[in-house]
Amino acid sequence: MRLPNSPVRKVHECRKCGDVSLKFWNPALDQVYTKEEWETVKMEGKEALKRILKPLEDTPIFFLE
């Protein structure tokens, strides 16, 4: 699952149903995700970020745990 190629302007989670509404800078791309779909998007994003930062983990300038 991929997000559109546009910066996210606003994220809102419905307290009743749990759906997550995303508003993008390009309003034509606005979407609503189920709670399960949003969890998948977040997990995939975290994994991608870990892959991007992996080369920095072995250098002394990387101080995050």
N, C-alpha and C positions, 0 to 999 in steps of 0.2 A: 504494500500500500504506500502510495507516495502523495505528498502534499503538492499542490500547484506551485509553480516557480514564481512566487510573489510573496513579499513580506507579509507576515500576519499582523493585522492591526488590532484585533481583539479576540479573546477566547472567553466563551461563556458556557458554564455547565448548568443545565436545567436541574433544579433541586427535586422536581417531581419525577421526571423520567430518567434523568442521568445522561441524556443526550448532550453532546458538546457541539456548540455552534462556533464556527470560525469565520471571522470577517477578515478579508484580505484587503490590501491597498487597491487591488483591482476588484471592484465589487462583483464583477461577472463571475469570479471564482469562489464566492462565498459558499460554504458547505456546512452540512450538519452530519456529525458522526455519532454512531451509537457508542455507548460507554466501552464496549468491547473493541470496536474499531479504533477508538481513541487510545486505548491502552496499547494496542498493537503499534500504532503510529509512534507513541512515546518510546516503547521498547526498541523499535527499529532505529529511532533517532539516537538513543543512548548507545546502541551497538555501533552505529556509524561514527559517532563522536569518539568512542573508545578506539576504533580502528584508525581514525585520523590522528589521535594523540599518542598512539602506541610508539612511534619512533622517538618521541620526546621523553618517554618514561626512563630511558637509559642514560639520559644526559643529566649532568649536575644542575642545570638550570630549571629542571622540572621539580617543583616542590609539592604538587598535589598528591594526595594518597589515593 
